[in-house]
Amino acid sequence: MFRCSSCGKTEDERSLLWRCPCGGYFNLEPGERTPLTRRAILPGEPGMWRYAPSLPPVPSGKRVTLGEGWTPLSAEPGSFPELYFKVDYAMPTGSYKDRGMACLVSRLLSLGVKEVIEDSSGNAGASMAAYCARAGIRCRVFVPDYTSEGKCLQILASGAVLERISGTREDTARAAEAAGEGGFYASHNWSPWFAHGVKTFAFEIWEQLGFRAPGAVLLPAGQGSLVLGCALAFDELLASGEISSLPRIYALQPERCDPLARAFRQGVPLPVPVEKGETAAEGISAADPVRGKAVLAAVRKSGGEILSFSEAEIWKGFLSLARRGYYVEPTSAIVAAGMERLCARGVFSSGEAVVGLLSGSGLKAGDKILSHFSGGSFTPEEELSPCMGEPGSPPWEG
């Protein structure tokens, strides 16, 4: 059952409405799932499906999976704080979006959907195309014309129809919504199911840390699905008594598109309108996040912050991660920028576990990375942060 976030009206999932007639987005009705406990985990199930008791139910034979989930939680030895990276770019299509798409497309298949329309900055479109190919669902993906070629190739290779839209990410969404009037608009940003698939990364962190919550989680944030998934998971674990407190969520945005960070700084409940500029962090360039109010509320509830970063900081973060073996797309590199700033401010306690999520593979953004570094070295000394230590040494060592 769906419940509208604005007017409170309920709708049957079988209605296939992608938003409420009042214009609000739908959430899944509270109380229809039991909060997860370690005893409810299904160790014999692959990847994220070990947490199936907490996920929207999928009838037998309708689960659409490519083996997504259970990605590495990589420790940085000797680091201060106790630092880990959740390597979620080690997913079937190279981004964390596979978690949400596995859940979303499974539900669509179970409801008999045969054709979908999606809009994306790239990763979600590539994931939707792959999972629809697996499910036998026809797929049409709208992307901004500045989307990295690697992501566009993924979409095309999966057999989806690719529509490149001139203008902003928001222009792309409007074009997809218009096209959806003649088909089913399966937007992951509007979907009530997507964030429940995404939340499995947080369940994995809890389990991989020996069934304990980290002190803090650092997440790239555009539309904010990682933030919402993280909040859903740890709220469940708190409700079931598996953890005693919530981790602080640090949501990270580029300065050139930071409506959530501005709202956080101003203490207002809704995203602040921004004039978006071009940013290397294309995956989190969202000027009008659909669930922005919920994202802001989740961060504030956790005791965390929403921060924004310059392009120079993002590229510096890219190099610092690459020199330690993590080849991420620039969107993910904002996590290293966040780690540097927060460590310098002394916000982490000795011995607390801090997890940064690496959301997308650098192999998807080779054209953008090459363009930025063309004509120069990939390791100029001025690009490397002294906070990170020398290459080859543990980062953020205190």
C-alpha positions as CSV (number, residue, x, y, z in Angstrom):
1,M,0.0,0.0,0.0
2,F,1.2,3.5,-0.9
3,R,0.7,6.6,1.3
4,C,1.1,10.1,-0.1
5,S,3.7,12.2,1.6
6,S,1.7,15.4,1.1
7,C,-2.0,14.7,1.5
8,G,-1.9,11.3,3.3
9,K,-4.1,9.5,0.8
10,T,-3.5,5.8,0.3
11,E,-3.3,3.9,-3.0
12,D,-3.0,0.3,-3.9
13,E,0.4,-0.5,-5.5
14,R,-1.5,-2.2,-8.3
15,S,-2.8,1.2,-9.4
16,L,0.7,1.8,-10.9
17,L,0.5,5.5,-10.1
18,W,3.9,7.0,-10.0
19,R,2.8,10.0,-7.9
20,C,-0.3,11.1,-6.0
21,P,-2.9,13.1,-7.9
22,C,-2.1,16.0,-5.5
23,G,1.5,16.0,-6.8
24,G,3.1,14.4,-3.7
25,Y,5.4,11.4,-3.8
26,F,4.4,8.0,-2.3
27,N,6.0,6.1,0.5
28,L,5.3,2.5,1.4
29,E,2.7,2.3,4.2
30,P,4.4,2.0,7.6
31,G,3.8,-1.2,9.5
32,E,3.7,-3.5,6.5
33,R,7.2,-4.8,7.2
34,T,8.8,-6.1,10.4
35,P,12.1,-4.2,11.4
36,L,15.1,-6.3,10.6
37,T,16.9,-8.4,13.3
38,R,20.0,-10.5,12.8
39,R,17.8,-13.6,13.3
40,A,15.7,-12.7,10.3
41,I,18.7,-12.6,7.9
42,L,18.6,-15.3,5.3
43,P,22.3,-16.4,5.0
44,G,21.5,-18.8,2.2
45,E,20.2,-16.0,-0.1
46,P,22.7,-14.2,-2.4
47,G,23.8,-10.6,-1.9
48,M,21.2,-8.1,-0.8
49,W,18.4,-10.7,-0.8
50,R,19.7,-12.0,2.5
51,Y,17.6,-9.1,3.9
52,A,14.4,-10.1,1.9
53,P,12.3,-10.1,5.1
54,S,12.7,-6.3,5.3
55,L,12.2,-5.7,1.6
56,P,8.9,-5.2,-0.4
57,P,7.7,-8.7,-1.1
58,V,8.4,-10.3,-4.4
59,P,6.4,-13.4,-5.5
60,S,8.3,-16.5,-6.1
61,G,9.9,-16.5,-9.6
62,K,9.6,-12.7,-10.0
63,R,12.9,-11.7,-8.4
64,V,15.1,-9.9,-10.9
65,T,18.7,-10.2,-9.8
66,L,22.2,-10.0,-11.2
67,G,23.9,-10.9,-7.9
68,E,23.8,-7.4,-6.6
69,G,24.9,-6.6,-3.0
70,W,27.3,-7.8,-0.4
71,T,30.1,-5.5,-1.7
72,P,33.4,-5.1,0.2
73,L,33.8,-3.0,3.3
74,S,37.4,-2.1,2.9
75,A,39.3,-1.1,6.0
76,E,42.1,1.5,6.0
77,P,44.7,0.1,8.4
78,G,46.1,2.4,11.0
79,S,43.7,5.2,10.2
80,F,42.2,7.7,12.5
81,P,39.3,7.4,12.9
82,E,38.6,3.7,12.3
83,L,38.0,4.3,8.6
84,Y,36.2,2.1,6.0
85,F,35.1,2.4,2.4
86,K,32.0,0.6,1.3
87,V,33.0,-0.3,-2.3
88,D,29.5,-0.2,-3.8
89,Y,30.9,0.4,-7.3
90,A,31.7,-3.3,-7.3
91,M,28.2,-4.0,-8.4
92,P,26.9,-5.6,-11.7
93,T,26.5,-2.3,-13.6
94,G,29.2,-0.4,-11.6
95,S,27.1,1.6,-9.2
96,Y,25.0,1.3,-6.0
97,K,21.9,2.0,-8.1
98,D,21.7,-1.8,-8.7
99,R,20.3,-2.3,-5.2
100,G,17.3,0.0,-5.8
101,M,16.8,-1.3,-9.3
102,A,16.7,-4.9,-8.3
103,C,13.9,-4.1,-5.9
104,L,12.1,-1.7,-8.2
105,V,12.2,-3.9,-11.4
106,S,11.2,-7.0,-9.4
107,R,8.1,-5.2,-8.2
108,L,7.3,-4.0,-11.7
109,L,7.7,-7.5,-13.1
110,S,5.4,-8.9,-10.4
111,L,2.8,-6.3,-11.3
112,G,2.8,-7.2,-15.0
113,V,4.6,-4.0,-16.3
114,K,5.9,-4.6,-19.9
115,E,7.5,-1.3,-20.8
116,V,9.0,1.6,-18.7
117,I,10.3,5.1,-19.1
118,E,13.1,6.3,-16.8
119,D,15.2,9.5,-16.6
120,S,18.7,9.6,-15.1
121,S,22.0,11.3,-15.0
122,G,23.5,8.0,-16.2
123,N,24.0,5.4,-13.5
124,A,20.3,4.8,-12.7
125,G,19.6,4.6,-16.4
126,A,22.3,2.1,-17.0
127,S,21.1,0.0,-14.1
128,M,17.4,0.2,-15.2
129,A,18.4,-0.8,-18.7
130,A,20.3,-3.8,-17.4
131,Y,17.6,-5.0,-15.0
132,C,14.8,-4.5,-17.5
133,A,16.9,-6.6,-20.0
134,R,17.1,-9.3,-17.4
135,A,13.3,-9.1,-16.8
136,G,12.3,-8.9,-20.4
137,I,10.8,-5.4,-19.9
138,R,11.1,-2.8,-22.7
139,C,13.0,0.2,-21.5
140,R,13.4,3.8,-22.7
141,V,15.9,6.0,-20.8
142,F,16.2,9.8,-21.0
143,V,19.5,11.4,-20.1
144,P,21.0,14.9,-20.2
145,D,23.2,15.4,-23.3
146,Y,26.3,15.9,-21.0
147,T,26.1,12.4,-19.6
148,S,29.3,10.4,-19.7
149,E,29.6,8.3,-22.8
150,G,30.5,5.2,-20.7
151,K,27.0,5.3,-19.1
152,C,25.3,6.0,-22.4
153,L,27.0,3.0,-24.0
154,Q,25.8,0.8,-21.1
155,I,22.3,1.8,-21.7
156,L,22.4,1.2,-25.4
157,A,24.3,-2.1,-25.0
158,S,21.5,-3.4,-22.7
159,G,19.0,-2.9,-25.6
160,A,17.2,0.2,-24.1
161,V,16.2,3.2,-26.2
162,L,18.4,6.2,-25.3
163,E,17.0,9.7,-25.5
164,R,19.5,12.5,-25.1
165,I,17.9,15.8,-23.9
166,S,19.5,19.2,-24.3
167,G,19.6,21.3,-21.1
168,T,19.6,20.4,-17.5
169,R,18.9,17.3,-15.5
170,E,15.6,18.8,-14.6
171,D,14.8,19.3,-18.3
172,T,15.5,15.6,-18.8
173,A,13.0,14.7,-16.0
174,R,10.3,16.9,-17.5
175,A,10.8,15.2,-20.9
176,A,10.5,11.8,-19.4
177,E,7.4,12.7,-17.4
178,A,5.8,14.0,-20.6
179,A,6.7,10.7,-22.4
180,G,5.3,8.8,-19.5
181,E,1.8,10.1,-20.2
182,G,1.8,7.5,-23.0
183,G,3.5,4.7,-21.0
184,F,4.6,3.8,-17.5
185,Y,7.0,6.4,-15.9
186,A,9.2,4.3,-13.6
187,S,11.3,7.0,-12.1
188,H,13.6,5.7,-9.4
189,N,13.4,9.2,-7.7
190,W,9.6,8.9,-7.3
191,S,9.5,5.2,-6.7
192,P,8.4,4.1,-3.2
193,W,10.4,0.8,-3.7
194,F,13.8,2.1,-4.8
195,A,15.1,3.4,-1.5
196,H,14.2,0.1,0.2
197,G,16.6,-1.7,-2.1
198,V,19.2,0.9,-1.5
199,K,18.9,0.5,2.3
200,T,20.6,-2.9,2.0
201,F,24.0,-1.2,1.8
202,A,23.5,0.0,5.4
203,F,22.4,-3.5,6.6
204,E,25.6,-4.9,5.1
205,I,27.7,-2.3,6.9
206,W,26.0,-3.2,10.2
207,E,26.6,-6.9,9.6
208,Q,30.2,-6.5,8.2
209,L,31.1,-4.4,11.3
210,G,30.1,-7.3,13.5
211,F,26.4,-6.2,14.0
212,R,27.3,-2.7,15.2
213,A,26.5,0.7,13.7
214,P,29.2,3.0,12.6
215,G,29.6,6.3,14.3
216,A,29.2,8.2,11.0
217,V,28.5,7.5,7.3
218,L,29.6,9.8,4.5
219,L,27.4,9.8,1.4
220,P,27.2,11.6,-2.0
221,A,23.8,13.3,-2.2
222,G,21.9,14.6,-5.2
223,Q,18.3,13.3,-5.0
224,G,19.4,11.7,-1.7
225,S,18.5,8.1,-2.2
226,L,21.6,7.0,-0.3
227,V,20.6,9.2,2.6
228,L,17.1,7.9,2.6
229,G,18.2,4.3,2.3
230,C,20.7,4.7,5.2
231,A,18.0,6.3,7.4
232,L,15.5,3.6,6.6
233,A,17.9,0.8,7.5
234,F,19.3,2.2,10.7
235,D,15.8,3.3,11.9
236,E,14.7,-0.3,11.5
237,L,17.7,-1.6,13.4
238,L,17.1,0.9,16.2
239,A,13.4,-0.1,16.3
240,S,14.3,-3.8,16.5
241,G,16.8,-3.2,19.3
242,E,19.8,-4.2,17.2
243,I,21.6,-0.9,17.7
244,S,21.4,1.6,20.5
245,S,21.9,4.9,18.5
246,L,21.8,6.1,14.9
247,P,25.0,6.9,13.0
248,R,25.5,10.5,12.0
249,I,24.8,11.0,8.3
250,Y,27.0,13.4,6.4
251,A,25.5,14.2,3.0
252,L,27.9,15.7,0.5
253,Q,27.1,17.9,-2.5
254,P,29.0,19.9,-5.1
255,E,29.0,23.7,-4.6
256,R,27.8,24.2,-8.1
257,C,24.5,22.3,-7.3
258,D,23.9,22.3,-3.5
259,P,20.2,22.9,-2.8
260,L,20.2,20.6,0.2
261,A,23.4,22.0,1.7
262,R,22.1,25.6,1.5
263,A,18.8,24.5,3.1
264,F,20.8,22.8,5.9
265,R,22.9,25.9,6.6
266,Q,19.9,28.2,6.6
267,G,17.9,25.9,8.9
268,V,14.9,25.6,6.5
269,P,12.9,22.4,5.9
270,L,12.9,22.4,2.0
271,P,15.7,22.5,-0.6
272,V,16.8,26.1,-1.5
273,P,16.5,26.9,-5.2
274,V,19.9,27.2,-6.9
275,E,21.2,28.2,-10.3
276,K,23.0,25.0,-11.3
277,G,26.5,25.1,-12.7
278,E,28.5,22.4,-14.5
279,T,30.2,20.0,-12.1
280,A,32.4,16.9,-12.3
281,A,30.0,15.2,-9.8
282,E,27.3,14.8,-12.5
283,G,25.7,11.9,-10.6
284,I,24.6,14.3,-7.8
285,S,23.7,17.3,-9.8
286,A,20.1,17.6,-8.8
287,A,18.7,21.2,-8.4
288,D,15.2,20.1,-7.3
289,P,15.4,16.8,-5.3
290,V,12.0,15.1,-5.2
291,R,12.3,13.9,-1.6
292,G,14.4,16.8,-0.5
293,K,12.4,17.5,2.6
294,A,12.7,13.9,3.8
295,V,16.5,14.0,3.1
296,L,17.0,17.1,5.2
297,A,14.9,15.7,8.0
298,A,16.9,12.4,8.0
299,V,20.2,14.2,8.2
300,R,19.1,16.4,11.0
301,K,17.6,13.5,13.0
302,S,20.9,11.7,12.8
303,G,22.9,14.6,14.1
304,G,24.9,14.9,10.9
305,E,25.4,17.6,8.4
306,I,25.0,18.4,4.7
307,L,28.2,19.9,3.2
308,S,29.2,21.3,-0.2
309,F,32.6,21.1,-2.0
310,S,34.4,22.9,-4.8
311,E,35.4,21.3,-8.0
312,A,39.1,21.5,-6.9
313,E,38.2,19.6,-3.7
314,I,36.3,16.9,-5.7
315,W,39.2,16.3,-8.1
316,K,41.7,16.3,-5.2
317,G,39.5,13.6,-3.6
318,F,39.6,11.6,-6.9
319,L,43.4,11.5,-6.9
320,S,43.6,10.7,-3.2
321,L,41.4,7.7,-3.7
322,A,43.0,6.6,-7.0
323,R,46.4,6.6,-5.3
324,R,45.1,4.2,-2.8
325,G,43.5,1.8,-5.3
326,Y,40.0,3.1,-5.5
327,Y,39.2,4.1,-9.1
328,V,35.9,6.0,-8.7
329,E,33.9,8.4,-10.8
330,P,34.2,12.0,-9.7
331,T,30.8,11.9,-8.0
332,S,32.2,9.3,-5.5
333,A,35.3,11.3,-5.0
334,I,33.4,13.9,-3.0
335,V,33.5,11.3,-0.1
336,A,37.3,11.8,0.2
337,A,36.8,15.6,0.2
338,G,34.3,15.2,3.0
339,M,36.6,12.9,5.0
340,E,39.4,15.5,4.7
341,R,37.3,18.4,5.9
342,L,35.6,16.5,8.7
343,C,38.9,15.1,10.0
344,A,40.4,18.5,9.9
345,R,37.5,19.8,12.0
346,G,38.0,17.0,14.5
347,V,34.4,15.8,14.4
348,F,35.3,12.1,14.8
349,S,36.1,10.4,18.0
350,S,39.0,8.0,18.6
351,G,38.0,4.5,17.8
352,E,34.7,5.2,16.2
353,A,34.0,3.5,12.9
354,V,33.4,5.9,10.0
355,V,32.3,4.6,6.6
356,G,32.5,6.4,3.3
357,L,30.4,5.0,0.5
358,L,32.0,4.8,-3.0
359,S,29.0,4.9,-5.3
360,G,30.2,4.6,-8.9
361,S,33.1,3.2,-10.9
362,G,35.6,5.5,-12.7
363,L,35.3,3.2,-15.7
364,K,32.0,4.9,-16.4
365,A,33.5,8.4,-16.6
366,G,36.7,7.9,-18.5
367,D,35.9,10.8,-20.9
368,K,35.3,13.2,-18.1
369,I,38.4,12.1,-16.2
370,L,40.6,12.2,-19.3
371,S,39.3,15.7,-20.2
372,H,40.1,17.1,-16.8
373,F,43.7,15.7,-16.7
374,S,44.5,16.2,-20.4
375,G,47.9,17.8,-20.9
376,G,49.1,17.2,-17.4
377,S,50.1,14.6,-14.8
378,F,47.5,12.5,-12.9
379,T,49.6,13.1,-9.8
380,P,50.7,16.7,-9.5
381,E,51.8,17.5,-6.0
382,E,49.5,20.5,-5.7
383,E,46.5,18.2,-6.2
384,L,47.3,15.9,-3.3
385,S,46.0,16.8,0.1
386,P,48.5,16.9,3.0
387,C,45.7,15.5,5.2
388,M,45.8,12.3,3.2
389,G,49.4,11.5,3.9
390,E,51.9,10.3,1.3
391,P,50.6,7.9,-1.4
392,G,50.9,4.4,-0.1
393,S,50.4,5.3,3.5
394,P,47.2,5.0,5.5
395,P,45.0,8.1,4.8
396,W,43.8,10.4,7.6
397,E,46.4,8.9,10.0
398,G,46.6,10.7,13.3
